[in-house]
Amino acid sequence: MDRSNPHIAILIVLLFIVGAFGLTFYLFNRAQITLTFTSPHGAVDIYMDGVQVGTTPVALEKVPFGFRRFSFVKNGFETKEWVYDCKPNMDYGREIFLSDNSIETRVIPTVGTKFASPAVFVDDYYLIVGTEGQIEYLDSNLQKVWTNDLGEIILAPTLVAQNLIVVGTFEGSLYGLNAKDGRIIWHHNLGNNVTPLTLNDDIIWVYAGNNLLSIDNSGQILTDKPLTNKMIVDSFCFLNGLPTFIDEEGFLFSMLEEDWLTTEFPVRGKIQSSIITENYVYILGSMGDLYCYTHDAGQVYLIEHSFNLPATLKLDQNLLITSGNTISLVDPQDGKIVLQRELGEDLNEICVSQGLLLVGGESRFLFFFTPDGDFITAKDFASSIFGVSSLPHTKSFLVTTQNGVSIVKKPGS
């Protein structure tokens, strides 16, 4: 055969193009894209590129390739929009959370625009602290009493003690402010990253740099103890009347006058979070393990490899754990996992208040559950949630997000 014949060459090219097209068409039809949608809100209508394609729970098969715009619609909730790049042979599942329009939310006007320290309500006053150093004191009607701008970064929680407000800054300052007018009464430069811990018998306890300090109300430093390892801040408490904490290496310290009483707790990796109670020490380790010890380091139980990072640990009737995008409820007595449930984002906050379990997300949602973990509803704040607390004598919560502070009515109230 004369391969130089131009007609034969053209025929070969055409056969190659037809074959490639046929193979592409064959693979296109064999490729499967399945998107599965569920929702704790029940039946949610799903629209793809403006056309309704189903209602949750549903598995959408043979979804066309490319970017597809989905809308999730339910009466009484904000419509959620989502764009997804659909690729061949992909099987994807997603739980859809919607923002409940029935939950009343009142945004508090603030001078600050960014927040990390949770706002508090004490003695009928709101204390709101901005990340960039703005401090605002409002009365119960949200009328401004005073403001002060410290001009430093504030990330840690503040303490309120009678007429004294104690504020620690990332740059290393510790301030004592007059609660009546916001004046600075006293100030210390303690190095870096100052965290007020608690007030006990009119003594303020502070973690600064890697030192534990005690300070009286007048601002006089009483003790200043350097530590060997990083303190787990949420473990600090008073055990048998002694200031007590656990460090990241697993050593429990109790301060007896000038001496430390120490106990070592065997832990794999480093400690992420810990709670010390009257009878037990609960430890969440960096390897995903949960330990329960007696005070003399006798192990009560160990739950291995069950929790992801980042993780937080709190105690109510159950141990309350956020780990990555998962909440866990654990019986503190026997270590039985009562509930373990994934949510749609990594989590920052968990607490029980006014008969509800509240979980704050790292990027958007505040989730409402029964204390046993049954889902109730959710509210979208489009911002990381740093603090949730109950407002006394009301059916409302004070919610601090990265972008603002709001009063949020309890669902159904």
RAZITA-V976704 format. One record per residue. N is the residue number from 0. RES is the residue in three letters. SS is DSSP state (~ for helix, > for strand, _ for the rest). PHI is phi in radians with two decimals (* if undefined). PSI is psi in whole degrees, -180 to 180 (* if undefined). Layout:
n=N res=RES ss=SS phi=PHI psi=PSI
n=N res=RES ss=SS phi=PHI psi=PSI
This chain:
n=0 res=MET ss=_ phi=* psi=136
n=1 res=ASP ss=_ phi=-1.43 psi=103
n=2 res=ARG ss=_ phi=-1.28 psi=-13
n=3 res=SER ss=_ phi=-1.45 psi=-8
n=4 res=ASN ss=_ phi=-1.10 psi=122
n=5 res=PRO ss=~ phi=-1.15 psi=-29
n=6 res=HIS ss=~ phi=-1.17 psi=-40
n=7 res=ILE ss=~ phi=-1.15 psi=-41
n=8 res=ALA ss=~ phi=-1.08 psi=-42
n=9 res=ILE ss=~ phi=-1.12 psi=-40
n=10 res=LEU ss=~ phi=-1.08 psi=-42
n=11 res=ILE ss=~ phi=-1.11 psi=-43
n=12 res=VAL ss=~ phi=-1.09 psi=-43
n=13 res=LEU ss=~ phi=-1.12 psi=-41
n=14 res=LEU ss=~ phi=-1.10 psi=-39
n=15 res=PHE ss=~ phi=-1.13 psi=-43
n=16 res=ILE ss=~ phi=-1.14 psi=-45
n=17 res=VAL ss=~ phi=-1.10 psi=-41
n=18 res=GLY ss=~ phi=-1.12 psi=-43
n=19 res=ALA ss=~ phi=-1.12 psi=-41
n=20 res=PHE ss=~ phi=-1.11 psi=-42
n=21 res=GLY ss=~ phi=-1.13 psi=-41
n=22 res=LEU ss=~ phi=-1.13 psi=-42
n=23 res=THR ss=~ phi=-1.07 psi=-44
n=24 res=PHE ss=~ phi=-1.10 psi=-40
n=25 res=TYR ss=~ phi=-1.12 psi=-47
n=26 res=LEU ss=~ phi=-1.16 psi=-36
n=27 res=PHE ss=~ phi=-1.04 psi=-43
n=28 res=ASN ss=~ phi=-1.32 psi=-27
n=29 res=ARG ss=~ phi=-1.41 psi=-27
n=30 res=ALA ss=_ phi=-1.17 psi=137
n=31 res=GLN ss=_ phi=-2.08 psi=131
n=32 res=ILE ss=> phi=-2.09 psi=115
n=33 res=THR ss=> phi=-2.07 psi=123
n=34 res=LEU ss=> phi=-2.00 psi=124
n=35 res=THR ss=> phi=-1.93 psi=127
n=36 res=PHE ss=> phi=-2.12 psi=133
n=37 res=THR ss=> phi=-2.25 psi=167
n=38 res=SER ss=_ phi=-2.70 psi=135
n=39 res=PRO ss=_ phi=-1.26 psi=-9
n=40 res=HIS ss=_ phi=-1.45 psi=0
n=41 res=GLY ss=_ phi=1.58 psi=-137
n=42 res=ALA ss=_ phi=-1.33 psi=114
n=43 res=VAL ss=_ phi=-2.08 psi=126
n=44 res=ASP ss=> phi=-1.31 psi=138
n=45 res=ILE ss=> phi=-2.04 psi=129
n=46 res=TYR ss=> phi=-2.06 psi=134
n=47 res=MET ss=> phi=-2.03 psi=120
n=48 res=ASP ss=_ phi=0.89 psi=40
n=49 res=GLY ss=_ phi=1.50 psi=-2
n=50 res=VAL ss=> phi=-2.00 psi=130
n=51 res=GLN ss=> phi=-1.18 psi=130
n=52 res=VAL ss=> phi=-2.11 psi=-2
n=53 res=GLY ss=> phi=2.83 psi=-179
n=54 res=THR ss=> phi=-2.37 psi=136
n=55 res=THR ss=_ phi=-1.12 psi=145
n=56 res=PRO ss=_ phi=-1.40 psi=141
n=57 res=VAL ss=> phi=-2.68 psi=148
n=58 res=ALA ss=> phi=-1.99 psi=115
n=59 res=LEU ss=> phi=-1.62 psi=117
n=60 res=GLU ss=_ phi=-1.83 psi=157
n=61 res=LYS ss=_ phi=0.90 psi=46
n=62 res=VAL ss=_ phi=-1.21 psi=134
n=63 res=PRO ss=_ phi=-1.03 psi=149
n=64 res=PHE ss=_ phi=-1.10 psi=162
n=65 res=GLY ss=> phi=1.70 psi=-176
n=66 res=PHE ss=> phi=-1.31 psi=127
n=67 res=ARG ss=> phi=-2.16 psi=137
n=68 res=ARG ss=> phi=-1.72 psi=123
n=69 res=PHE ss=> phi=-1.91 psi=142
n=70 res=SER ss=> phi=-2.16 psi=138
n=71 res=PHE ss=> phi=-2.08 psi=120
n=72 res=VAL ss=> phi=-2.22 psi=131
n=73 res=LYS ss=_ phi=-2.61 psi=136
n=74 res=ASN ss=_ phi=-1.04 psi=132
n=75 res=GLY ss=_ phi=1.58 psi=0
n=76 res=PHE ss=> phi=-2.28 psi=155
n=77 res=GLU ss=_ phi=-1.20 psi=137
n=78 res=THR ss=_ phi=-1.20 psi=136
n=79 res=LYS ss=> phi=-1.89 psi=133
n=80 res=GLU ss=> phi=-1.89 psi=143
n=81 res=TRP ss=> phi=-2.65 psi=128
n=82 res=VAL ss=> phi=-1.86 psi=130
n=83 res=TYR ss=> phi=-2.28 psi=136
n=84 res=ASP ss=> phi=-1.51 psi=103
n=85 res=CYS ss=> phi=-1.47 psi=120
n=86 res=LYS ss=_ phi=-2.05 psi=155
n=87 res=PRO ss=_ phi=-1.02 psi=148
n=88 res=ASN ss=_ phi=0.97 psi=37
n=89 res=MET ss=> phi=-1.90 psi=135
n=90 res=ASP ss=> phi=-2.14 psi=112
n=91 res=TYR ss=> phi=-2.26 psi=136
n=92 res=GLY ss=> phi=-2.13 psi=144
n=93 res=ARG ss=> phi=-2.59 psi=135
n=94 res=GLU ss=> phi=-1.64 psi=129
n=95 res=ILE ss=_ phi=-1.72 psi=120
n=96 res=PHE ss=_ phi=-1.87 psi=135
n=97 res=LEU ss=_ phi=-2.07 psi=157
n=98 res=SER ss=_ phi=-1.55 psi=124
n=99 res=ASP ss=> phi=-1.37 psi=114
n=100 res=ASN ss=_ phi=-1.24 psi=-16
n=101 res=SER ss=_ phi=-1.37 psi=-12
n=102 res=ILE ss=_ phi=-1.43 psi=115
n=103 res=GLU ss=_ phi=-1.30 psi=132
n=104 res=THR ss=> phi=-2.32 psi=129
n=105 res=ARG ss=> phi=-2.07 psi=115
n=106 res=VAL ss=> phi=-1.37 psi=129
n=107 res=ILE ss=_ phi=-1.49 psi=123
n=108 res=PRO ss=_ phi=-1.10 psi=132
n=109 res=THR ss=_ phi=-2.36 psi=156
n=110 res=VAL ss=_ phi=-1.30 psi=-44
n=111 res=GLY ss=_ phi=-1.23 psi=154
n=112 res=THR ss=_ phi=-2.04 psi=-15
n=113 res=LYS ss=_ phi=-2.29 psi=144
n=114 res=PHE ss=_ phi=-2.47 psi=145
n=115 res=ALA ss=_ phi=-2.38 psi=-29
n=116 res=SER ss=_ phi=-1.45 psi=123
n=117 res=PRO ss=_ phi=-1.06 psi=135
n=118 res=ALA ss=_ phi=-1.16 psi=151
n=119 res=VAL ss=> phi=-2.30 psi=156
n=120 res=PHE ss=> phi=-2.14 psi=112
n=121 res=VAL ss=> phi=-2.36 psi=131
n=122 res=ASP ss=_ phi=0.93 psi=42
n=123 res=ASP ss=_ phi=1.21 psi=20
n=124 res=TYR ss=> phi=-2.24 psi=146
n=125 res=TYR ss=> phi=-1.68 psi=131
n=126 res=LEU ss=> phi=-1.98 psi=118
n=127 res=ILE ss=> phi=-2.14 psi=126
n=128 res=VAL ss=> phi=-2.14 psi=119
n=129 res=GLY ss=_ phi=-1.46 psi=154
n=130 res=THR ss=_ phi=-1.04 psi=-33
n=131 res=GLU ss=_ phi=-1.58 psi=13
n=132 res=GLY ss=_ phi=1.82 psi=1
n=133 res=GLN ss=> phi=-1.38 psi=130
n=134 res=ILE ss=> phi=-2.09 psi=129
n=135 res=GLU ss=> phi=-2.22 psi=138
n=136 res=TYR ss=> phi=-2.14 psi=117
n=137 res=LEU ss=> phi=-2.08 psi=148
n=138 res=ASP ss=> phi=-1.43 psi=-178
n=139 res=SER ss=_ phi=-1.14 psi=-17
n=140 res=ASN ss=_ phi=-1.67 psi=12
n=141 res=LEU ss=_ phi=1.16 psi=24
n=142 res=GLN ss=_ phi=-1.53 psi=136
n=143 res=LYS ss=> phi=-1.24 psi=127
n=144 res=VAL ss=> phi=-1.62 psi=-47
n=145 res=TRP ss=> phi=-2.83 psi=163
n=146 res=THR ss=> phi=-2.37 psi=155
n=147 res=ASN ss=> phi=-2.58 psi=142
n=148 res=ASP ss=> phi=-2.06 psi=110
n=149 res=LEU ss=_ phi=-1.43 psi=-17
n=150 res=GLY ss=_ phi=1.23 psi=20
n=151 res=GLU ss=_ phi=-2.27 psi=160
n=152 res=ILE ss=_ phi=-1.35 psi=129
n=153 res=ILE ss=_ phi=-2.09 psi=117
n=154 res=LEU ss=_ phi=-2.03 psi=-26
n=155 res=ALA ss=_ phi=-1.52 psi=156
n=156 res=PRO ss=_ phi=-1.07 psi=154
n=157 res=THR ss=_ phi=-1.77 psi=161
n=158 res=LEU ss=> phi=-1.97 psi=140
n=159 res=VAL ss=> phi=-2.12 psi=121
n=160 res=ALA ss=> phi=-2.34 psi=103
n=161 res=GLN ss=_ phi=0.96 psi=-114
n=162 res=ASN ss=_ phi=-1.73 psi=17
n=163 res=LEU ss=> phi=-2.10 psi=134
n=164 res=ILE ss=> phi=-2.00 psi=126
n=165 res=VAL ss=> phi=-1.93 psi=124
n=166 res=VAL ss=> phi=-2.22 psi=131
n=167 res=GLY ss=> phi=-1.94 psi=145
n=168 res=THR ss=_ phi=-2.05 psi=160
n=169 res=PHE ss=_ phi=-1.13 psi=-33
n=170 res=GLU ss=_ phi=-1.27 psi=-14
n=171 res=GLY ss=_ phi=2.02 psi=7
n=172 res=SER ss=> phi=-1.58 psi=149
n=173 res=LEU ss=> phi=-2.19 psi=123
n=174 res=TYR ss=> phi=-2.01 psi=142
n=175 res=GLY ss=> phi=-1.96 psi=117
n=176 res=LEU ss=> phi=-1.95 psi=146
n=177 res=ASN ss=> phi=-1.30 psi=121
n=178 res=ALA ss=_ phi=-1.17 psi=-22
n=179 res=LYS ss=_ phi=-1.32 psi=-37
n=180 res=ASP ss=_ phi=-2.34 psi=-3
n=181 res=GLY ss=_ phi=1.45 psi=4
n=182 res=ARG ss=_ phi=-1.15 psi=145
n=183 res=ILE ss=> phi=-1.36 psi=118
n=184 res=ILE ss=> phi=-1.52 psi=-45
n=185 res=TRP ss=> phi=-2.60 psi=163
n=186 res=HIS ss=> phi=-2.65 psi=138
n=187 res=HIS ss=> phi=-2.26 psi=143
n=188 res=ASN ss=> phi=-1.75 psi=112
n=189 res=LEU ss=_ phi=-1.93 psi=10
n=190 res=GLY ss=_ phi=2.03 psi=-90
n=191 res=ASN ss=_ phi=-2.79 psi=155
n=192 res=ASN ss=_ phi=0.86 psi=70
n=193 res=VAL ss=> phi=-1.57 psi=129
n=194 res=THR ss=> phi=-2.17 psi=109
n=195 res=PRO ss=> phi=-1.13 psi=132
n=196 res=LEU ss=> phi=-1.70 psi=-58
n=197 res=THR ss=> phi=-2.91 psi=169
n=198 res=LEU ss=> phi=-2.03 psi=128
n=199 res=ASN ss=> phi=-2.43 psi=120
n=200 res=ASP ss=_ phi=0.92 psi=46
n=201 res=ASP ss=_ phi=1.12 psi=15
n=202 res=ILE ss=> phi=-1.93 psi=131
n=203 res=ILE ss=> phi=-1.63 psi=129
n=204 res=TRP ss=> phi=-1.88 psi=134
n=205 res=VAL ss=> phi=-2.38 psi=140
n=206 res=TYR ss=> phi=-1.90 psi=120
n=207 res=ALA ss=> phi=-2.40 psi=126
n=208 res=GLY ss=_ phi=1.10 psi=-112
n=209 res=ASN ss=_ phi=-2.31 psi=42
n=210 res=ASN ss=> phi=-2.13 psi=147
n=211 res=LEU ss=> phi=-1.85 psi=123
n=212 res=LEU ss=> phi=-2.12 psi=151
n=213 res=SER ss=> phi=-2.10 psi=138
n=214 res=ILE ss=> phi=-2.42 psi=139
n=215 res=ASP ss=> phi=-1.51 psi=174
n=216 res=ASN ss=_ phi=-1.08 psi=-24
n=217 res=SER ss=_ phi=-1.42 psi=-5
n=218 res=GLY ss=_ phi=1.68 psi=2
n=219 res=GLN ss=_ phi=-1.34 psi=129
n=220 res=ILE ss=> phi=-1.34 psi=122
n=221 res=LEU ss=> phi=-1.65 psi=-45
n=222 res=THR ss=> phi=-2.41 psi=151
n=223 res=ASP ss=> phi=-2.52 psi=100
n=224 res=LYS ss=> phi=-1.90 psi=117
n=225 res=PRO ss=> phi=-1.24 psi=143
n=226 res=LEU ss=_ phi=-1.93 psi=153
n=227 res=THR ss=_ phi=-1.39 psi=-44
n=228 res=ASN ss=_ phi=-2.12 psi=168
n=229 res=LYS ss=_ phi=-1.15 psi=131
n=230 res=MET ss=> phi=-1.31 psi=141
n=231 res=ILE ss=_ phi=-1.48 psi=103
n=232 res=VAL ss=~ phi=-1.04 psi=-41
n=233 res=ASP ss=~ phi=-1.26 psi=-5
n=234 res=SER ss=~ phi=-1.52 psi=-13
n=235 res=PHE ss=_ phi=-1.11 psi=132
n=236 res=CYS ss=> phi=-2.82 psi=-176
n=237 res=PHE ss=> phi=-2.02 psi=116
n=238 res=LEU ss=> phi=-1.97 psi=119
n=239 res=ASN ss=_ phi=0.96 psi=36
n=240 res=GLY ss=_ phi=1.42 psi=0
n=241 res=LEU ss=> phi=-1.88 psi=137
n=242 res=PRO ss=> phi=-1.07 psi=128
n=243 res=THR ss=> phi=-2.41 psi=144
n=244 res=PHE ss=> phi=-2.74 psi=170
n=245 res=ILE ss=> phi=-2.12 psi=144
n=246 res=ASP ss=> phi=-1.75 psi=175
n=247 res=GLU ss=_ phi=-1.17 psi=-16
n=248 res=GLU ss=_ phi=-1.60 psi=-4
n=249 res=GLY ss=_ phi=1.73 psi=18
n=250 res=PHE ss=> phi=-1.76 psi=127
n=251 res=LEU ss=> phi=-1.62 psi=130
n=252 res=PHE ss=> phi=-2.07 psi=134
n=253 res=SER ss=> phi=-2.15 psi=130
n=254 res=MET ss=> phi=-1.61 psi=116
n=255 res=LEU ss=> phi=-1.96 psi=100
n=256 res=GLU ss=_ phi=0.95 psi=-115
n=257 res=GLU ss=_ phi=-1.63 psi=-3
n=258 res=ASP ss=> phi=-1.92 psi=159
n=259 res=TRP ss=> phi=-1.86 psi=131
n=260 res=LEU ss=> phi=-1.67 psi=124
n=261 res=THR ss=> phi=-2.16 psi=147
n=262 res=THR ss=> phi=-2.43 psi=135
n=263 res=GLU ss=> phi=-1.71 psi=134
n=264 res=PHE ss=_ phi=-2.00 psi=115
n=265 res=PRO ss=_ phi=-1.11 psi=124
n=266 res=VAL ss=_ phi=-2.47 psi=137
n=267 res=ARG ss=_ phi=-1.39 psi=129
n=268 res=GLY ss=_ phi=1.31 psi=-156
n=269 res=LYS ss=_ phi=-1.83 psi=162
n=270 res=ILE ss=> phi=-1.48 psi=133
n=271 res=GLN ss=> phi=-1.70 psi=-39
n=272 res=SER ss=> phi=-2.70 psi=152
n=273 res=SER ss=> phi=-2.73 psi=148
n=274 res=ILE ss=> phi=-2.27 psi=132
n=275 res=ILE ss=> phi=-1.94 psi=122
n=276 res=THR ss=_ phi=-1.99 psi=-177
n=277 res=GLU ss=_ phi=-1.07 psi=-29
n=278 res=ASN ss=_ phi=-2.06 psi=-25
n=279 res=TYR ss=> phi=-2.36 psi=163
n=280 res=VAL ss=> phi=-2.10 psi=121
n=281 res=TYR ss=> phi=-1.82 psi=132
n=282 res=ILE ss=> phi=-2.30 psi=132
n=283 res=LEU ss=> phi=-1.92 psi=117
n=284 res=GLY ss=> phi=-1.68 psi=165
n=285 res=SER ss=_ phi=-1.26 psi=-12
n=286 res=MET ss=_ phi=-1.62 psi=9
n=287 res=GLY ss=_ phi=1.50 psi=18
n=288 res=ASP ss=_ phi=-1.78 psi=146
n=289 res=LEU ss=> phi=-1.99 psi=124
n=290 res=TYR ss=> phi=-1.97 psi=146
n=291 res=CYS ss=> phi=-2.19 psi=122
n=292 res=TYR ss=> phi=-2.17 psi=154
n=293 res=THR ss=> phi=-1.36 psi=170
n=294 res=HIS ss=_ phi=-1.12 psi=-24
n=295 res=ASP ss=_ phi=-1.65 psi=21
n=296 res=ALA ss=_ phi=1.27 psi=22
n=297 res=GLY ss=_ phi=-1.41 psi=122
n=298 res=GLN ss=> phi=-1.32 psi=126
n=299 res=VAL ss=> phi=-1.58 psi=-46
n=300 res=TYR ss=> phi=-2.81 psi=165
n=301 res=LEU ss=> phi=-2.47 psi=127
n=302 res=ILE ss=> phi=-1.89 psi=115
n=303 res=GLU ss=_ phi=-1.65 psi=143
n=304 res=HIS ss=_ phi=0.87 psi=42
n=305 res=SER ss=_ phi=-1.98 psi=-2
n=306 res=PHE ss=_ phi=-2.39 psi=137
n=307 res=ASN ss=_ phi=-1.67 psi=169
n=308 res=LEU ss=_ phi=-1.85 psi=151
n=309 res=PRO ss=_ phi=-1.27 psi=154
n=310 res=ALA ss=> phi=-2.41 psi=148
n=311 res=THR ss=> phi=-2.30 psi=156
n=312 res=LEU ss=> phi=-2.37 psi=127
n=313 res=LYS ss=> phi=-2.37 psi=168
n=314 res=LEU ss=> phi=-2.28 psi=126
n=315 res=ASP ss=_ phi=-2.24 psi=-130
n=316 res=GLN ss=_ phi=-1.18 psi=-33
n=317 res=ASN ss=_ phi=-1.98 psi=164
n=318 res=LEU ss=> phi=-1.28 psi=129
n=319 res=LEU ss=> phi=-1.87 psi=121
n=320 res=ILE ss=> phi=-2.24 psi=130
n=321 res=THR ss=> phi=-1.88 psi=133
n=322 res=SER ss=> phi=-2.50 psi=108
n=323 res=GLY ss=_ phi=1.11 psi=-122
n=324 res=ASN ss=_ phi=-1.79 psi=22
n=325 res=THR ss=> phi=-2.11 psi=137
n=326 res=ILE ss=> phi=-1.81 psi=144
n=327 res=SER ss=> phi=-2.35 psi=137
n=328 res=LEU ss=> phi=-1.96 psi=126
n=329 res=VAL ss=> phi=-2.19 psi=132
n=330 res=ASP ss=_ phi=-1.13 psi=118
n=331 res=PRO ss=_ phi=-1.19 psi=-20
n=332 res=GLN ss=_ phi=-1.41 psi=-45
n=333 res=ASP ss=_ phi=-2.07 psi=-3
n=334 res=GLY ss=_ phi=1.39 psi=10
n=335 res=LYS ss=_ phi=-1.25 psi=131
n=336 res=ILE ss=> phi=-1.37 psi=111
n=337 res=VAL ss=> phi=-1.37 psi=-37
n=338 res=LEU ss=> phi=-2.66 psi=141
n=339 res=GLN ss=> phi=-2.49 psi=120
n=340 res=ARG ss=> phi=-2.49 psi=131
n=341 res=GLU ss=> phi=-1.45 psi=144
n=342 res=LEU ss=_ phi=-2.08 psi=-179
n=343 res=GLY ss=_ phi=-1.46 psi=4
n=344 res=GLU ss=_ phi=-2.79 psi=163
n=345 res=ASP ss=_ phi=-1.12 psi=156
n=346 res=LEU ss=> phi=-2.09 psi=145
n=347 res=ASN ss=> phi=-1.92 psi=-36
n=348 res=GLU ss=> phi=-2.35 psi=143
n=349 res=ILE ss=> phi=-2.63 psi=136
n=350 res=CYS ss=> phi=-2.83 psi=165
n=351 res=VAL ss=> phi=-2.00 psi=127
n=352 res=SER ss=> phi=-2.68 psi=139
n=353 res=GLN ss=_ phi=0.88 psi=40
n=354 res=GLY ss=_ phi=1.30 psi=15
n=355 res=LEU ss=> phi=-2.20 psi=150
n=356 res=LEU ss=> phi=-1.66 psi=120
n=357 res=LEU ss=> phi=-1.97 psi=133
n=358 res=VAL ss=> phi=-2.24 psi=124
n=359 res=GLY ss=> phi=-1.79 psi=132
n=360 res=GLY ss=> phi=-1.51 psi=163
n=361 res=GLU ss=_ phi=-1.37 psi=-19
n=362 res=SER ss=_ phi=-2.22 psi=-28
n=363 res=ARG ss=_ phi=-2.56 psi=-57
n=364 res=PHE ss=> phi=-1.73 psi=149
n=365 res=LEU ss=> phi=-1.89 psi=120
n=366 res=PHE ss=> phi=-1.76 psi=139
n=367 res=PHE ss=> phi=-1.98 psi=128
n=368 res=PHE ss=> phi=-2.27 psi=162
n=369 res=THR ss=> phi=-1.23 psi=163
n=370 res=PRO ss=_ phi=-1.03 psi=-23
n=371 res=ASP ss=_ phi=-1.53 psi=-2
n=372 res=GLY ss=_ phi=1.72 psi=11
n=373 res=ASP ss=_ phi=-1.39 psi=130
n=374 res=PHE ss=> phi=-1.17 psi=136
n=375 res=ILE ss=> phi=-1.90 psi=-61
n=376 res=THR ss=> phi=-2.93 psi=-173
n=377 res=ALA ss=> phi=-2.64 psi=156
n=378 res=LYS ss=> phi=-2.31 psi=131
n=379 res=ASP ss=> phi=-1.61 psi=120
n=380 res=PHE ss=_ phi=-1.84 psi=-2
n=381 res=ALA ss=_ phi=0.89 psi=36
n=382 res=SER ss=_ phi=-2.88 psi=154
n=383 res=SER ss=_ phi=-1.16 psi=135
n=384 res=ILE ss=> phi=-1.75 psi=123
n=385 res=PHE ss=> phi=-1.90 psi=-17
n=386 res=GLY ss=> phi=-2.83 psi=139
n=387 res=VAL ss=> phi=-2.40 psi=126
n=388 res=SER ss=> phi=-2.48 psi=157
n=389 res=SER ss=> phi=-1.44 psi=140
n=390 res=LEU ss=> phi=-1.59 psi=121
n=391 res=PRO ss=_ phi=-1.01 psi=143
n=392 res=HIS ss=_ phi=1.09 psi=23
n=393 res=THR ss=_ phi=-2.39 psi=169
n=394 res=LYS ss=_ phi=-1.84 psi=56
n=395 res=SER ss=> phi=-2.48 psi=162
n=396 res=PHE ss=> phi=-2.17 psi=151
n=397 res=LEU ss=> phi=-1.75 psi=117
n=398 res=VAL ss=> phi=-2.02 psi=125
n=399 res=THR ss=> phi=-1.87 psi=124
n=400 res=THR ss=> phi=-2.03 psi=174
n=401 res=GLN ss=_ phi=-1.07 psi=-29
n=402 res=ASN ss=_ phi=-1.88 psi=1
n=403 res=GLY ss=> phi=3.02 psi=178
n=404 res=VAL ss=> phi=-2.21 psi=134
n=405 res=SER ss=> phi=-2.38 psi=153
n=406 res=ILE ss=> phi=-1.74 psi=123
n=407 res=VAL ss=> phi=-2.10 psi=124
n=408 res=LYS ss=> phi=-1.22 psi=143
n=409 res=LYS ss=_ phi=-1.09 psi=134
n=410 res=PRO ss=_ phi=-0.96 psi=133
n=411 res=GLY ss=_ phi=1.48 psi=-2
n=412 res=SER ss=_ phi=-1.54 psi=*
